[in-house]
C-alpha cells in the first residue's frame, strides 16, 4: 500500500512539471528552481525535528508527511522517484549499518 501511494504521488508530481505555476503549488516550486525546492526540504526537516522534540506524535506524523512530500518533489526535480529510494533501501536490507557505512567510506 505505501509504495502504491508513493508511486501515485510521484506520478502527480511529474505531471505538475508542466502545469501552470499560478495554479499549482508544486509547479510553483519547480518554477522557482532548485534552491527553493532544497530550502523547502530543509525547512520541513527542521519542522519535523521540532515536532519530534515536542512530544506531540500526531504533529510529528503531520510534519513527516510534509517532509516526505517535499523530498519527493526534490527527487522528481532531479529525475528520480520513490522507486529509486525503495530500491536502495532494499539493497541495504539485511546489511549491518556499520558494514553499509564502511562500504560507502571505502568508495570515497
C-alpha positions as CSV (number, residue, x, y, z in Angstrom):
1,X,0.0,0.0,0.0
2,X,2.7,2.5,1.0
3,X,4.7,2.1,-2.2
4,X,1.5,2.5,-4.2
5,X,0.8,5.8,-2.5
6,X,4.3,7.0,-3.1
7,X,4.1,5.9,-6.8
8,X,0.8,7.7,-7.3
9,X,2.1,10.8,-5.7
10,X,5.3,10.6,-7.8
11,X,3.1,10.5,-10.9
12,X,1.2,13.6,-9.8
13,X,4.4,15.4,-9.1
14,X,5.8,14.5,-12.5
15,X,2.6,15.8,-14.2
16,X,2.9,19.1,-12.3
17,X,6.2,19.8,-14.0
18,X,4.2,21.0,-17.0
19,X,1.5,22.8,-15.0
20,X,0.8,26.5,-14.6
21,X,2.8,27.7,-11.6
22,X,-0.1,30.1,-10.8
23,X,-2.5,27.2,-10.4
24,X,-0.2,24.6,-8.7
25,X,1.9,24.8,-5.6
26,X,4.2,22.1,-6.9
27,X,4.5,23.7,-10.3
28,X,5.4,26.9,-8.5
29,X,8.2,25.1,-6.6
30,X,9.6,23.7,-9.9
31,X,9.4,27.1,-11.5
32,X,11.3,28.7,-8.6
33,X,14.0,26.2,-9.1
34,X,16.5,24.0,-7.2
35,X,17.3,26.5,-4.4
36,X,13.6,26.9,-3.5
37,X,13.0,23.2,-3.5
38,X,16.0,22.5,-1.4
39,X,15.1,25.3,1.0
40,X,11.6,23.7,1.5
41,X,13.2,20.3,2.2
42,X,15.4,21.9,4.9
43,X,12.5,23.8,6.4
44,X,10.4,20.7,6.6
45,X,13.3,18.7,8.1
46,X,13.6,21.3,10.8
47,X,9.9,21.3,11.5
48,X,9.9,17.5,11.7
49,X,12.7,17.6,14.3
50,X,10.9,20.2,16.3
51,X,7.7,18.2,16.2
52,X,9.6,15.1,17.4
53,X,11.1,17.1,20.3
54,X,7.6,18.5,21.3
55,X,6.4,15.0,22.1
56,X,3.2,15.5,20.0
57,X,3.1,12.3,18.0
58,X,0.2,13.5,15.7
59,X,2.1,16.7,14.9
60,X,5.2,14.5,14.2
61,X,3.3,12.5,11.7
62,X,1.9,15.6,10.0
63,X,5.4,17.2,9.7
64,X,6.9,13.9,8.5
65,X,4.3,13.8,5.7
66,X,5.3,17.4,4.7
67,X,9.0,16.3,4.7
68,X,8.3,13.2,2.7
69,X,6.2,15.3,0.2
70,X,8.9,17.9,-0.3
71,X,11.6,15.2,-0.6
72,X,9.5,13.6,-3.3
73,X,9.4,17.0,-5.1
74,X,13.2,17.2,-4.8
75,X,13.7,13.7,-6.1
76,X,11.4,14.4,-9.1
77,X,13.3,17.6,-9.8
78,X,16.4,15.5,-10.2
79,X,14.7,12.9,-12.3
80,X,14.4,10.3,-9.6
81,X,11.5,8.9,-7.6
82,X,10.4,6.8,-4.7
83,X,11.2,3.6,-6.5
84,X,14.8,4.6,-6.6
85,X,14.9,5.2,-2.8
86,X,12.9,1.9,-2.1
87,X,15.4,0.0,-4.3
88,X,18.3,1.5,-2.3
89,X,16.6,0.6,1.0
90,X,16.0,-2.9,-0.4
91,X,19.7,-3.2,-1.3
92,X,20.7,-2.3,2.2
93,X,18.2,-4.6,3.8
94,X,19.9,-7.2,5.9
95,X,23.2,-5.3,5.9
96,X,24.7,-4.2,9.2
97,X,24.6,-0.4,9.4
98,X,28.3,-0.4,10.3
99,X,29.1,-2.6,7.2
100,X,27.0,-0.3,4.9
101,X,28.7,2.8,6.2
102,X,32.1,1.2,5.8
103,X,31.3,0.3,2.2
104,X,30.4,3.9,1.5
105,X,33.6,5.2,3.1
106,X,35.7,2.7,1.1
107,X,34.2,4.2,-2.1
108,X,35.1,7.8,-1.3
